């Protein structure tokens, strides 16, 4: 078959799978400027999910079941919604619909666009509320949910804010920071140690992870690990930073009329770390937090 014929010929369910793949690959390599209506067979859907769905965000199993039921009941209609392939040849949007086609074992027709810049995935599919953790998942980052929570907090702290409620970051900012500035292996260690400390202290993992990475950047990782191990094991004298920290936090938790804020968690933890690394005992002033208190110079 010539290139001209391939360009003109649509993908239909009557074609062999080999022919469907051949035409699809032509469109991927020679992206048209307009959308193309394609009928996906379950076999083609499976082939795409297996070969072109690399480092995409996690599948939404509830949506897959919902879509599959619509397809089985022939209630799924052709709309303006598109499946999207990037200029790198990979599927960027539509994996849940293709998975539903495979699950329902029925054909599925959709508009498809090709040749989208991979960077554009951070602003696609706004209706599905793609989150920053979805962005890291697409990038294939292990522990992407935990890293995102700590990373957002770390970025807030860098701006002098104690929590993410007053410092918003966009998906694109997360992606650019992680690609251009982050040390992924250090972030994985941050998550490992934050989980370890959380098991015995119940201190918010996002706080522990953010502080770990901050210490890593300041070449204080080894000292912070020791601080976390002592915090985890309840080690220290009565007025040691780690002892004072946990004593005060536990007292506030035992007060059923009081809810500890993220602002308090951040200030108390960073003050304890500041005292620890400077070999200072903590005082009552270190564990009393005002609304306008700022983070220490950690």
C-alpha positions in Angstrom: 0.0 0.0 0.0 1.4 3.5 -0.9 1.8 6.4 1.5 -1.0 8.2 -0.3 -3.5 5.4 0.2 -2.5 5.0 3.8 -3.1 8.7 4.4 -6.5 8.6 2.8 -7.7 5.3 4.4 -9.4 5.4 7.8 -9.0 2.7 10.5 -12.1 0.5 10.6 -13.0 -2.7 12.5 -13.2 -4.7 9.3 -9.4 -4.4 8.8 -6.9 -6.8 10.2 -5.1 -5.7 13.3 -1.9 -5.5 11.3 -3.4 -3.1 8.9 -5.0 -1.0 11.7 -1.5 -0.7 13.3 0.1 0.2 10.0 -2.3 3.1 9.4 -2.1 4.3 13.0 1.7 4.3 12.8 1.5 6.4 9.6 -0.6 9.0 11.4 1.7 9.0 14.4 4.7 9.7 12.2 2.9 12.0 9.8 0.6 13.9 12.1 -2.3 15.6 10.3 -3.3 19.1 11.2 -6.9 18.0 12.0 -8.5 15.3 14.0 -9.2 11.9 12.5 -12.2 9.7 13.4 -10.9 6.2 14.3 -12.9 3.1 15.3 -10.8 1.2 17.9 -11.2 -2.5 18.2 -10.4 -4.1 21.6 -7.4 -5.6 19.9 -6.1 -2.2 18.7 -6.9 -0.7 22.1 -4.8 -3.4 23.8 -1.9 -2.9 21.4 -1.9 0.9 22.1 -2.1 0.4 25.9 0.8 -2.1 25.7 3.1 -0.3 23.4 2.3 3.4 23.4 1.1 4.1 26.9 4.5 4.7 28.7 4.7 6.7 31.9 1.1 7.8 31.8 -0.8 8.7 34.9 -2.5 5.9 36.9 -5.6 4.4 35.4 -8.9 5.4 37.1 -10.6 2.1 37.6 -13.9 3.5 38.6 -14.1 5.5 35.4 -13.1 2.5 33.3 -16.0 0.4 34.7 -18.4 3.3 34.1 -17.2 3.9 30.5 -17.3 0.2 29.8 -20.9 -0.1 30.9 -21.8 2.7 28.5 -20.0 1.0 25.7 -21.6 -2.3 26.4 -25.1 -0.7 26.4 -24.2 1.1 23.2 -24.8 4.5 24.9 -21.3 5.8 24.1 -21.6 8.5 21.4 -19.1 10.1 19.2 -18.4 13.6 20.6 -15.7 16.2 20.2 -13.6 14.6 22.9 -10.3 13.3 21.5 -7.7 10.8 22.1 -4.2 12.4 21.9 -0.9 11.1 20.7 2.3 13.1 21.2 5.0 13.9 18.8 7.1 11.4 20.6 4.7 8.7 19.4 3.1 8.0 22.9 -0.5 8.2 24.0 -1.0 11.3 26.1 -4.8 11.2 26.7 -7.4 8.6 26.4 -6.0 5.6 28.2 -9.1 5.1 30.4 -11.4 5.1 27.3 -9.1 2.5 25.6 -9.1 0.4 28.7 -12.9 0.6 28.8 -13.0 -0.6 25.2 -10.8 -3.5 26.1 -12.9 -4.3 29.2 -16.2 -4.1 27.4 -14.8 -6.0 24.4 -16.7 -3.8 22.0 -15.5 -1.3 19.3 -15.1 2.3 20.3 -15.1 5.3 17.9 -13.4 8.6 18.7 -11.8 11.7 17.3 -8.0 11.4 17.5 -5.3 14.1 17.2 -1.6 13.5 16.6 1.7 15.3 17.0 1.0 17.2 20.2 4.1 18.5 22.0 4.7 16.3 25.1 5.1 19.4 27.2 1.5 20.2 26.6 0.3 17.3 28.7 0.6 19.5 31.8 -2.3 21.6 30.6 -4.5 19.0 28.9 -7.6 17.3 30.2 -8.5 20.1 32.7 -12.0 18.5 33.1 -10.4 15.4 34.7 -8.5 17.6 37.3 -5.1 16.3 36.5 -3.1 16.8 39.6 0.6 17.5 40.3 1.0 13.9 41.4 -0.5 12.8 38.1 2.3 14.8 36.4 5.0 13.0 38.3 3.2 9.7 37.7 3.3 10.3 33.9 7.1 11.0 34.3 7.4 7.5 35.9 8.4 8.8 39.4 8.2 6.2 42.1 6.3 7.4 45.3 4.9 10.2 43.2 2.0 11.0 45.6 4.2 11.3 48.6 6.9 13.2 46.8 4.3 15.7 45.4 3.0 16.5 48.8 6.5 17.1 50.2 7.7 18.9 47.1 4.8 21.4 47.2 5.5 22.0 50.9 9.2 22.4 50.3 8.5 25.0 47.5 6.2 26.9 49.9 8.9 26.9 52.6 11.4 28.3 50.0 9.0 31.2 49.6 8.8 31.8 53.3 5.3 30.3 53.6 4.5 27.6 56.1 1.9 25.7 54.2 0.6 25.1 50.7 -2.7 26.7 51.4 -1.1 30.1 51.0 1.3 29.1 48.3 -0.1 27.5 45.2 2.0 25.8 42.6 0.9 24.8 39.1 1.4 21.4 37.4 3.9 23.1 35.0 5.9 24.5 38.0 6.1 21.0 39.5 7.2 19.4 36.3 9.9 22.0 35.6 11.2 22.0 39.1 11.5 18.2 39.2 13.2 18.0 35.8 15.5 21.0 36.2 16.3 21.2 40.0 15.3 18.1 41.9 17.6 15.2 42.8 15.2 12.2 42.5 17.3 9.8 44.5 17.4 12.3 47.4 13.6 12.7 47.2 13.2 8.9 47.4 15.4 8.9 50.5 13.3 11.7 51.9 10.1 9.6 51.5 11.8 6.5 53.0 12.8 8.3 56.1 9.6 10.3 56.5 7.6 7.0 56.4 9.9 5.5 59.0 9.5 8.4 61.4 5.8 8.6 60.8 5.3 5.0 62.0 6.2 5.9 65.6 5.4 9.6 65.8 2.4 10.2 63.4 4.1 13.4 62.4 2.9 14.5 58.9 5.0 12.8 56.3 4.9 15.8 53.9 6.6 17.9 56.6 9.2 15.3 57.3 9.9 14.8 53.6 10.2 18.5 52.9 12.6 19.1 55.8 14.7 16.1 54.7 15.2 17.5 51.2 16.0 20.9 52.6 18.7 19.4 54.8 20.0 17.5 51.8 20.4 20.7 49.8 22.2 22.3 52.7 24.6 19.3 53.0 23.2 18.3 56.3 21.6 15.0 55.3 23.6 12.8 57.7 22.8 15.0 60.7 19.1 15.1 59.8 19.0 11.3 59.6 20.4 11.2 63.1 17.8 13.7 64.2 15.0 11.6 62.6 16.3 8.4 64.2 16.3 10.0 67.6 12.9 11.5 67.0 11.6 8.1 65.9 13.1 6.2 68.9 12.1 8.8 71.5 15.8 9.5 72.3 17.0 12.6 74.1 17.0 14.5 77.4 14.0 16.2 78.8 14.7 19.5 77.0 16.2 18.1 73.9 14.6 19.5 70.7 13.2 16.1 69.7 11.8 15.4 73.2 10.2 18.8 73.5 8.8 18.5 70.0 7.0 15.3 70.6 5.8 16.1 74.1 4.1 19.3 73.0 2.6 17.7 69.9 1.2 14.8 71.9 -0.3 17.2 74.5 -2.1 19.1 71.8 -3.3 15.9 70.2 -4.8 14.8 73.5 -6.9 18.0 73.7 -10.0 17.0 71.8 -11.0 20.7 71.4 -7.8 21.6 69.6 -6.8 20.9 66.1 -3.1 21.3 65.2 -2.7 23.3 62.0 -0.1 22.7 59.3 1.4 26.1 60.2 2.1 24.8 63.7 3.4 21.5 62.5 5.8 23.3 60.2 7.1 25.9 62.6 7.6 23.5 65.6 9.4 20.9 63.4 11.8 23.4 61.8 12.5 25.1 65.1 13.4 21.7 66.7 15.7 21.0 63.7 17.3 24.4 64.0 18.0 23.8 67.7 19.2 20.3 67.1 21.8 21.1 64.5 23.0 24.1 66.5 23.3 21.9 69.7 20.7 24.0 71.6 18.1 22.8 74.1 14.6 23.8 73.3 12.5 26.2 75.5 8.8 26.8 75.9 9.1 29.7 73.5 10.1 27.2 70.8 6.9 25.2 71.0 4.4 28.1 71.3 3.4 29.2 67.8 1.7 32.4 66.8 -0.3 32.9 63.6 2.4 35.3 62.2 5.4 33.3 63.2 7.8 32.5 60.4 10.0 29.5 59.8 13.5 29.7 61.3 16.5 29.9 59.0 16.7 26.2 58.4 
